[in-house]
Amino acid sequence: MDVIPADRKIFRTLGRAIRHYDLIRAGDRIAVAVSGGKDSLSLLWLLQTRLRWVPVRYSLTAIHLDPGFPGSRPARVEDFCRSLGVPFHGEQTDYGPRAHSAENRENPCFFCARLRRKRLFELAAALGCSKLALGHNQDDIIETLFLNIFYSGEIGTMVPRQTLFKGALTIIRPLALTAEKEIKGLLSRKGWPDMVNTCPSAGVSSRAGVKKMLNEIYATNRKIRGNTFRALSTVRSEYLLPEVPRGRRT
């Protein structure tokens, strides 16, 4: 798994995000959530590989929560992590089936994500990690903006660095400046295993619909994607409306 010239761009983008958002410091113990998807596999490889040349020393531990769907392959995720020399902690859960059962009256993705998030926090603390790295990329951040607008009635998204529990845990998203297409390119070049998402809601979720809509809009003008991401940090609050009291008809 050597670094080739084609990989240099993604390393530069990763490094820029780490420096700009102050994501990693010397001595950090970082838990990396590894689902087996392209983003989390890429994130783990990038963070581990860059240790060859960066002066800042940190340590990684991979955490995998199997959602419990038939056909999942946690052993392949473990093999990948161990091939990088990264300690691995895996757990079998029933979060996926529960999210799609009569027990859940919410959106399946929201229910499952909430359970995973809570358990990741617990495991990071138990493993002595003060930071939890998630594989959300730049496109995920843009899509979350529209998901919040459409389904929550608010303007907001995921942030690259978020401190929780009075500083005990910090969530970091080192791929915050990395486009999804760059990650797909890396995955293709490396020939990593295609760990298919076995969730029955995959591809039919609200996020999938927003992604489709955005890709159609991006195709009309190559500047739209970049402008949308820049808008997330260029807010002209004087041109936003005062809050309207709930329940008032408009």
C-alpha positions as semicolon CSV with decimal commas, in nm:
position;residue;x (nm);y (nm);z (nm)
1;M;0,000;0,000;0,000
2;D;0,264;0,250;-0,105
3;V;0,192;0,614;-0,177
4;I;0,190;0,688;-0,551
5;P;0,186;1,030;-0,723
6;A;-0,189;1,004;-0,788
7;D;-0,248;0,991;-0,410
8;R;-0,061;1,310;-0,329
9;K;-0,356;1,541;-0,390
10;I;-0,576;1,363;-0,137
11;F;-0,295;1,370;0,121
12;R;-0,249;1,743;0,067
13;T;-0,622;1,805;0,108
14;L;-0,630;1,593;0,423
15;G;-0,332;1,777;0,568
16;R;-0,488;2,114;0,491
17;A;-0,806;2,017;0,679
18;I;-0,608;1,889;0,977
19;R;-0,407;2,211;1,000
20;H;-0,689;2,455;0,921
21;Y;-0,938;2,305;1,166
22;D;-0,675;2,201;1,426
23;L;-0,792;1,839;1,421
24;I;-0,487;1,644;1,540
25;R;-0,219;1,730;1,793
26;A;0,089;1,549;1,919
27;G;0,008;1,262;2,151
28;D;-0,356;1,228;2,047
29;R;-0,515;0,887;2,089
30;I;-0,773;0,868;1,810
31;A;-1,055;0,619;1,768
32;V;-1,149;0,583;1,400
33;A;-1,502;0,464;1,324
34;V;-1,462;0,212;1,042
35;S;-1,789;0,095;0,889
36;G;-1,626;-0,076;0,592
37;G;-1,745;0,186;0,344
38;K;-1,514;0,379;0,112
39;D;-1,491;0,685;0,334
40;S;-1,393;0,511;0,656
41;L;-1,145;0,274;0,485
42;S;-0,983;0,570;0,311
43;L;-0,970;0,775;0,629
44;L;-0,799;0,500;0,827
45;W;-0,543;0,436;0,552
46;L;-0,469;0,806;0,508
47;L;-0,427;0,874;0,880
48;Q;-0,206;0,570;0,931
49;T;0,004;0,618;0,617
50;R;0,083;0,986;0,679
51;L;0,254;0,889;1,006
52;R;0,552;0,790;0,789
53;W;0,646;1,153;0,727
54;V;0,453;1,396;0,948
55;P;0,637;1,519;1,260
56;V;0,325;1,499;1,479
57;R;0,292;1,160;1,650
58;Y;-0,051;1,018;1,728
59;S;-0,202;0,671;1,768
60;L;-0,506;0,510;1,606
61;T;-0,756;0,246;1,712
62;A;-1,020;0,120;1,469
63;I;-1,376;0,065;1,593
64;H;-1,627;-0,133;1,389
65;L;-1,993;-0,170;1,488
66;D;-2,161;-0,437;1,277
67;P;-2,524;-0,318;1,235
68;G;-2,652;-0,676;1,234
69;F;-2,785;-0,716;0,879
70;P;-2,746;-1,050;0,700
71;G;-2,451;-1,048;0,463
72;S;-2,232;-0,809;0,659
73;R;-1,863;-0,902;0,669
74;P;-1,695;-0,773;0,984
75;A;-1,401;-1,012;0,935
76;R;-1,305;-0,830;0,614
77;V;-1,307;-0,497;0,798
78;E;-1,090;-0,645;1,071
79;D;-0,846;-0,790;0,817
80;F;-0,812;-0,451;0,649
81;C;-0,744;-0,272;0,977
82;R;-0,490;-0,528;1,093
83;S;-0,314;-0,518;0,755
84;L;-0,236;-0,153;0,836
85;G;-0,110;-0,244;1,180
86;V;-0,399;-0,060;1,348
87;P;-0,551;-0,211;1,666
88;F;-0,908;-0,324;1,603
89;H;-1,216;-0,337;1,823
90;G;-1,531;-0,486;1,672
91;E;-1,879;-0,543;1,812
92;Q;-2,187;-0,716;1,680
93;T;-2,503;-0,509;1,730
94;D;-2,873;-0,532;1,645
95;Y;-2,908;-0,162;1,561
96;G;-3,002;-0,216;1,197
97;P;-3,284;-0,468;1,245
98;R;-3,420;-0,268;1,540
99;A;-3,424;0,049;1,329
100;H;-3,639;-0,130;1,070
101;S;-3,871;-0,300;1,321
102;A;-4,201;-0,197;1,480
103;E;-4,001;-0,085;1,784
104;N;-3,888;0,223;1,593
105;R;-4,132;0,502;1,515
106;E;-3,861;0,729;1,373
107;N;-3,668;0,740;1,049
108;P;-3,462;0,415;1,038
109;C;-3,139;0,599;0,953
110;F;-3,184;0,847;1,239
111;F;-3,257;0,570;1,492
112;C;-2,963;0,353;1,385
113;A;-2,722;0,649;1,370
114;R;-2,820;0,761;1,720
115;L;-2,749;0,418;1,865
116;R;-2,416;0,389;1,680
117;R;-2,308;0,735;1,785
118;K;-2,381;0,667;2,152
119;R;-2,187;0,339;2,144
120;L;-1,892;0,496;1,961
121;F;-1,870;0,760;2,233
122;E;-1,870;0,490;2,500
123;L;-1,605;0,283;2,325
124;A;-1,377;0,578;2,255
125;A;-1,378;0,659;2,626
126;A;-1,326;0,295;2,726
127;L;-1,030;0,265;2,487
128;G;-0,866;0,577;2,625
129;C;-0,921;0,788;2,312
130;S;-0,997;1,158;2,349
131;K;-1,081;1,198;1,979
132;L;-1,322;1,012;1,751
133;A;-1,252;1,040;1,377
134;L;-1,549;1,002;1,142
135;G;-1,527;0,956;0,766
136;H;-1,770;1,224;0,652
137;N;-1,640;1,393;0,339
138;Q;-1,702;1,736;0,185
139;D;-2,005;1,615;-0,008
140;D;-2,158;1,472;0,309
141;I;-2,124;1,814;0,473
142;I;-2,295;1,989;0,182
143;E;-2,574;1,729;0,172
144;T;-2,635;1,767;0,547
145;L;-2,698;2,138;0,496
146;F;-2,988;2,059;0,262
147;L;-3,116;1,774;0,478
148;N;-3,140;2,015;0,772
149;I;-3,312;2,279;0,559
150;F;-3,563;2,036;0,407
151;Y;-3,640;1,813;0,706
152;S;-3,552;2,016;1,017
153;G;-3,627;2,371;0,905
154;E;-3,286;2,502;1,008
155;I;-2,957;2,604;0,851
156;G;-2,665;2,397;0,982
157;T;-2,440;2,106;0,897
158;M;-2,170;1,878;1,038
159;V;-1,858;2,060;1,153
160;P;-1,496;1,941;1,112
161;R;-1,428;1,964;1,487
162;Q;-1,683;1,931;1,766
163;T;-1,597;1,910;2,136
164;L;-1,836;1,720;2,363
165;F;-1,876;1,631;2,730
166;K;-1,690;1,937;2,858
167;G;-1,384;1,855;2,648
168;A;-1,364;1,483;2,728
169;L;-1,423;1,385;2,365
170;T;-1,370;1,566;2,037
171;I;-1,525;1,450;1,710
172;I;-1,302;1,520;1,411
173;R;-1,376;1,490;1,039
174;P;-1,040;1,497;0,858
175;L;-1,205;1,443;0,517
176;A;-1,404;1,766;0,551
177;L;-1,226;1,925;0,252
178;T;-1,205;1,605;0,044
179;A;-1,454;1,554;-0,238
180;E;-1,630;1,219;-0,264
181;K;-1,495;1,169;-0,617
182;E;-1,138;1,186;-0,482
183;I;-1,218;0,912;-0,233
184;K;-1,373;0,697;-0,504
185;G;-1,056;0,743;-0,708
186;L;-0,840;0,635;-0,417
187;L;-1,053;0,327;-0,357
188;S;-1,026;0,231;-0,723
189;R;-0,648;0,276;-0,732
190;K;-0,595;0,068;-0,419
191;G;-0,832;-0,212;-0,520
192;W;-0,969;-0,240;-0,169
193;P;-1,254;-0,486;-0,105
194;D;-1,599;-0,371;-0,205
195;M;-1,791;-0,407;0,121
196;V;-2,146;-0,364;0,000
197;N;-2,386;-0,184;0,233
198;T;-2,646;-0,446;0,327
199;C;-2,889;-0,199;0,487
200;P;-3,231;-0,215;0,318
201;S;-3,255;0,165;0,334
202;A;-2,928;0,216;0,147
203;G;-2,985;0,413;-0,170
204;V;-3,344;0,506;-0,085
205;S;-3,284;0,734;0,212
206;S;-3,344;1,109;0,230
207;R;-2,969;1,161;0,194
208;A;-2,965;0,959;-0,128
209;G;-3,242;1,180;-0,265
210;V;-3,054;1,499;-0,174
211;K;-2,735;1,361;-0,331
212;K;-2,920;1,289;-0,656
213;M;-3,071;1,637;-0,660
214;L;-2,735;1,806;-0,598
215;N;-2,554;1,602;-0,863
216;E;-2,813;1,708;-1,118
217;I;-2,762;2,073;-1,023
218;Y;-2,381;2,041;-1,021
219;A;-2,397;1,911;-1,379
220;T;-2,537;2,247;-1,494
221;N;-2,245;2,458;-1,367
222;R;-1,908;2,340;-1,238
223;K;-1,885;2,630;-0,989
224;I;-2,200;2,545;-0,794
225;R;-2,050;2,275;-0,572
226;G;-1,756;2,488;-0,460
227;N;-1,975;2,792;-0,407
228;T;-2,215;2,589;-0,193
229;F;-1,935;2,467;0,033
230;R;-1,788;2,818;0,067
231;A;-2,132;2,950;0,161
232;L;-2,117;2,738;0,476
233;S;-1,848;2,968;0,615
234;T;-1,963;3,290;0,445
235;V;-2,282;3,381;0,626
236;R;-2,437;3,725;0,591
237;S;-2,657;3,715;0,898
238;E;-2,795;4,063;0,834
239;Y;-2,979;3,914;0,537
240;L;-3,139;3,629;0,732
241;L;-3,492;3,658;0,870
242;P;-3,579;3,706;1,237
243;E;-3,721;3,387;1,386
244;V;-4,091;3,335;1,326
245;P;-4,275;3,204;1,635
246;R;-4,386;2,844;1,590
247;G;-4,751;2,790;1,512
248;R;-4,802;3,123;1,337
249;R;-4,946;3,089;0,989
250;T;-4,751;3,253;0,707
